[in-house]
């Protein structure tokens, strides 16, 4: 177990060092931070003074390790657009994105896995066939189109739900949450469904195909021959083996919910990290883009570590290896 964890930790450090270097190159060589901060009207002396104060006159290696040291402390420079510390700016957007992603993940896993299990066990029933058709439609529609349709129906026509924004939020220490207000929950409904729909259909189809594959294996046939009850076969023997590939896909997809919620946040003007990165790209705000890249890389490293630990618990072959 200790060797397993140390290997994953070492791999994670290598990934983060590589991503940090790419982020550093973005920060240093795309655009001129001195011009961005002072403007074109600044004198040469002012530019040189600022360049020296920012450490831009030092060697590449020295600047990289300084950048790495600051990044470890959560310091990524000043946003060119908002003129605020980037770390502080990102942290102010993290609660909105995490709450939206959490709701979408609960919807995707909470409905996707049971639907997939049912469709795998009762694959010839009319309900399972209907799920298949609906999942095909769900996986084919782009998320921005889903969001627009929901806004037209539930905001414009029925006026039941807000079309944009996060609603009222409550501050709990350094965290802001919409879970404690009615308008916050109403604002979460349509973005969560939009973000979850693709993942839900993906999990359903994956679980269905894995379930059908496992139910055809010899040990399931032997279990039936021994007179084991169908319920035990389905939910103890088959489902446990079905979940092994699902864990991998779920880990990556849940990371994607957080990292690539850009379209959904843009459609609903959700004040999270996705909307922030779109605005940063539009205005060429390189410090924010570089910091976002590192944050997302860290997120995927952590999620992969959790997935590996789950593998370690679920699959005995990993423990033996």
Secondary structure, DSSP 8 states (H G I E B T S, - for coil): -HHHHHHHHHHHHHHHHHHHHHHHHHHHHSS-HHHHHH-TTS-HHHHHHHHHHTTTTS-HHHHHHHHHHHHHTT---B-TTT-SBHHHHHHHHHHHHHHHHHHHHHHHHHHHHHHHHHHHHSTTSHHHHHHHHHHHHHHHS-HHHHHHHHIIIIIIIS--S-SSS----EEETTEEESTTSHHHHHHHHHHHHHHHHHHHHHHHHHHHHHHHHHHTSHHHHHHHHTT--HHHIIIIIIHHHHHHHHHHHHHHHHHHHHHT-HHHHHHTT--SHHHHHHHHHHHT-HHHHHHHHHHHHHHHHHHHHHHHHHHHHH-HHHHH-
